[in-house]
Amino acid sequence: MSSAERRIETERLVLRRSPGRRLPRALWDAGDAMEAAIASRDDFFQVTGYDRPIRPSPPGNIASQRIVEKLGMRRVECVDDPTIGVVLRHRLDRADRKSA
């Protein structure tokens, strides 16, 4: 499997298993997603040797896009995947990391 194929497969997994998708609507907008995102971001930089986390999000998911923006991530491209449709890719470089 090529690196591009692995990246697409990972994005599919992330989009299917997004924690916010499993929370009841009554728990939305309580700040839990942001808190989890900050912990995930910090853990990524502390535990892995990678310099750039990539976060896919569907174009219509405004809440998800607000979270990645608050984390300091920026949209780097828009990809039309035949399996999951259009996906926006956001990235945060280690050098640009900021506290949310």
NUKOLDO-990154 format. One line per 3 residues: number of its first residue (from 0); their letters; for each residue y, z, x of N, C-alpha, C. Coordinates in nm, 2 decimals, padded with zeros to 4 digits. Atoms other than C-alpha are relative to their C-alpha. Example, Ala and Ser with C-alpha at 12.3 -4.5 7.8 and 13.67 -1.06 7.14 Angstrom:
# NUKOLDO-990154
0	AS	-00.12:00.00:00.09:-00.45:00.78:01.23:00.12:00.00:00.09; -00.11:00.00:-00.09:-00.11:00.71:01.37:00.11:00.08:-00.08
This chain:
# NUKOLDO-990154
0	MSS	-00.12:00.00:00.09:00.00:00.00:00.00:00.12:00.00:00.09; -00.12:00.01:-00.08:00.34:-00.10:00.14:00.09:00.12:-00.03; -00.10:-00.11:00.03:00.63:00.15:00.17:00.08:-00.02:-00.13
3	AER	-00.07:00.03:00.12:00.81:-00.03:-00.11:-00.09:00.04:-00.12; 00.10:-00.03:00.11:00.50:00.00:-00.34:-00.01:00.16:-00.01; 00.01:-00.15:00.01:00.47:00.38:-00.25:00.12:00.06:-00.06
6	RIE	-00.13:-00.05:00.06:00.84:00.43:-00.33:00.00:-00.02:-00.15; 00.00:00.03:00.14:00.80:00.26:-00.67:-00.09:00.09:-00.07; 00.10:-00.09:00.06:00.49:00.46:-00.75:00.05:00.14:-00.01
9	TER	-00.05:-00.13:00.01:00.66:00.78:-00.66:00.11:00.02:-00.10; -00.11:-00.01:00.10:00.96:00.70:-00.88:-00.06:00.00:-00.14; 00.07:00.00:00.13:00.72:00.63:-01.17:-00.05:00.14:-00.03
12	LVL	00.04:-00.13:00.02:00.57:00.97:-01.12:00.11:00.10:-00.03; -00.11:-00.09:00.02:00.90:01.15:-01.09:00.06:-00.02:-00.14; -00.06:00.03:00.13:01.03:00.98:-01.41:-00.09:00.05:-00.11
15	RRS	00.10:-00.05:00.10:00.71:01.08:-01.60:-00.01:00.15:-00.01; 00.02:-00.14:-00.01:00.71:01.44:-01.48:00.13:00.08:00.01; -00.12:-00.07:-00.01:01.07:01.53:-01.49:00.00:00.13:-00.08
18	PGR	00.00:-00.13:00.07:01.10:01.90:-01.58:00.08:00.00:-00.13; -00.08:00.00:00.12:01.37:01.84:-01.83:-00.06:-00.06:-00.12; 00.07:00.07:00.11:01.15:01.62:-02.04:-00.10:00.09:-00.07
21	RLP	00.10:-00.09:00.06:00.92:01.92:-02.11:00.07:00.12:-00.07; -00.06:-00.12:00.06:01.18:02.17:-02.22:00.04:-00.03:-00.15; -00.04:00.02:00.14:01.25:02.22:-02.59:00.15:-00.03:00.00
24	RAL	-00.14:00.03:00.01:01.59:02.08:-02.69:00.09:00.12:-00.01; -00.08:-00.12:00.01:01.71:02.43:-02.77:00.04:00.06:00.14; -00.03:-00.05:-00.13:01.70:02.51:-02.40:00.08:-00.09:00.09
27	WDA	-00.09:00.10:-00.07:01.90:02.20:-02.29:00.14:00.06:00.02; -00.14:-00.04:-00.02:02.25:02.25:-02.15:00.02:00.15:00.03; -00.01:-00.15:-00.03:02.17:02.61:-02.04:00.02:00.02:00.15
30	GDA	-00.02:-00.01:-00.15:02.21:02.53:-01.66:-00.13:00.01:00.07; 00.13:-00.02:-00.07:01.84:02.56:-01.59:-00.04:-00.13:00.09; 00.03:00.13:-00.07:01.80:02.19:-01.48:00.09:00.00:00.13
33	MEA	-00.09:00.00:-00.12:02.10:02.23:-01.24:-00.05:00.10:00.10; 00.05:-00.11:-00.09:01.96:02.55:-01.10:-00.13:-00.05:00.07; 00.12:00.05:-00.06:01.62:02.38:-01.04:00.03:-00.11:00.09
36	AIA	-00.04:00.11:-00.09:01.78:02.07:-00.89:00.06:00.05:00.13; -00.05:-00.06:-00.12:01.97:02.28:-00.64:-00.11:00.06:00.09; 00.11:-00.06:-00.08:01.66:02.47:-00.54:-00.09:-00.11:00.06
39	SRD	00.08:00.11:-00.05:01.47:02.14:-00.51:00.07:-00.07:00.12; -00.07:00.07:-00.10:01.74:01.98:-00.30:00.00:00.09:00.13; 00.00:-00.09:-00.11:01.76:02.29:-00.07:-00.13:00.00:00.07
42	DFF	00.13:00.00:-00.05:01.39:02.30:-00.03:-00.04:-00.12:00.07; 00.03:00.13:-00.07:01.37:01.93:00.05:00.05:00.00:00.14; -00.05:00.01:-00.13:01.60:01.97:00.34:-00.05:00.11:00.10
45	QVT	00.05:-00.11:-00.09:01.45:02.30:00.47:-00.15:-00.03:00.04; 00.15:00.02:-00.02:01.08:02.19:00.44:-00.04:-00.13:00.06; 00.04:00.13:-00.05:01.07:01.82:00.51:00.08:-00.04:00.12
48	GYD	-00.08:00.06:-00.11:01.18:01.62:00.81:00.08:-00.11:-00.04; -00.08:00.12:00.05:01.34:01.36:00.59:00.15:00.03:-00.01; -00.15:-00.02:00.00:01.71:01.30:00.59:00.06:-00.05:-00.13
51	RPI	-00.06:00.05:00.12:01.75:01.13:00.25:-00.09:00.01:-00.12; 00.07:00.00:00.12:01.61:01.23:-00.08:00.05:-00.11:-00.09; -00.03:00.11:00.10:01.60:00.95:-00.34:-00.04:00.06:-00.14
54	RPS	00.03:-00.04:00.14:01.62:01.03:-00.71:00.02:-00.11:-00.10; -00.02:00.11:00.10:01.55:00.77:-00.97:00.04:00.06:-00.14; -00.03:-00.04:00.13:01.69:00.80:-01.32:00.02:-00.12:-00.09
57	PPG	-00.02:00.11:00.09:01.69:00.58:-01.63:00.15:-00.01:-00.03; -00.14:00.02:00.02:02.04:00.43:-01.70:00.05:00.08:-00.12; -00.04:-00.06:00.12:02.06:00.59:-02.04:00.00:00.15:00.01
60	NIA	00.01:-00.15:-00.01:02.00:00.95:-01.92:00.12:00.05:00.07; -00.13:-00.05:-00.06:02.36:01.07:-01.87:-00.01:00.14:00.06; 00.02:-00.13:-00.06:02.25:01.43:-01.82:-00.06:00.00:00.14
63	SQR	00.06:00.01:-00.13:02.03:01.34:-01.53:00.09:-00.06:00.10; -00.10:00.06:-00.09:02.30:01.13:-01.38:00.11:00.10:00.04; -00.10:-00.11:-00.04:02.55:01.42:-01.40:-00.06:00.10:00.10
66	IVE	00.07:-00.10:-00.10:02.30:01.65:-01.22:00.00:-00.06:00.14; 00.01:00.05:-00.14:02.25:01.41:-00.93:00.14:-00.02:00.06; -00.14:00.00:-00.05:02.63:01.36:-00.90:00.05:00.14:00.04
69	KLG	-00.03:-00.14:-00.04:02.68:01.74:-00.89:-00.06:00.04:00.13; 00.07:-00.03:-00.13:02.43:01.75:-00.61:00.06:-00.07:00.11; -00.06:00.08:-00.10:02.64:01.51:-00.42:-00.07:-00.13:00.03
72	MRR	00.07:00.12:-00.02:02.40:01.22:-00.46:00.09:-00.12:-00.05; -00.07:00.11:00.05:02.54:00.87:-00.51:-00.10:-00.11:-00.03; 00.09:00.11:00.04:02.39:00.57:-00.68:00.01:-00.11:00.11
75	VEC	00.01:00.10:-00.10:02.27:00.32:-00.42:-00.05:-00.14:-00.05; 00.04:00.13:00.05:02.10:00.05:-00.63:-00.06:00.02:-00.14; 00.06:00.01:00.14:01.97:-00.05:-00.97:-00.12:-00.10:00.02
78	VDD	00.12:00.07:-00.02:01.61:-00.18:-00.98:-00.06:-00.03:-00.14; 00.07:00.03:00.12:01.43:-00.36:-01.26:-00.15:00.00:00.03; 00.14:-00.02:-00.03:01.07:-00.23:-01.24:-00.07:-00.05:-00.12
81	PTI	00.07:00.06:00.11:00.82:-00.43:-01.46:-00.07:00.11:-00.08; 00.07:-00.10:00.07:00.64:-00.11:-01.56:00.08:00.10:-00.07; -00.08:-00.10:00.05:00.91:00.14:-01.62:00.14:-00.04:-00.04
84	GVV	-00.13:00.05:00.03:01.21:-00.08:-01.67:00.11:00.02:00.10; -00.12:-00.01:-00.09:01.56:-00.05:-01.52:00.00:00.15:00.05; -00.01:-00.14:-00.06:01.59:00.25:-01.28:00.12:00.00:00.10
87	LRH	-00.11:-00.02:-00.09:01.90:00.37:-01.10:-00.05:00.09:00.11; 00.04:-00.09:-00.11:01.83:00.51:-00.75:00.13:00.07:00.06; -00.10:-00.08:-00.06:02.05:00.79:-00.62:-00.05:00.06:00.13
90	RLD	00.04:-00.05:-00.13:02.05:00.91:-00.26:00.10:00.10:00.05; -00.09:-00.10:-00.06:02.19:01.21:-00.07:-00.04:00.00:00.15; 00.02:-00.01:-00.14:02.22:01.18:00.31:00.02:00.14:00.05
93	RAD	-00.01:-00.13:-00.05:02.16:01.50:00.50:00.14:00.04:00.05; -00.14:-00.03:-00.06:02.51:01.47:00.67:00.10:00.02:-00.12; -00.09:-00.01:00.11:02.67:01.44:00.32:-00.03:00.12:-00.09
96	RKS	00.05:-00.11:00.09:02.49:01.74:00.17:00.11:00.10:-00.02; -00.10:-00.11:00.04:02.72:01.99:-00.01:-00.06:00.10:-00.09; 00.05:-00.10:00.09:02.66:02.30:-00.20:00.06:-00.03:-00.14
99	A	-00.04:00.03:00.14:02.67:02.24:-00.58:00.06:00.13:-00.06
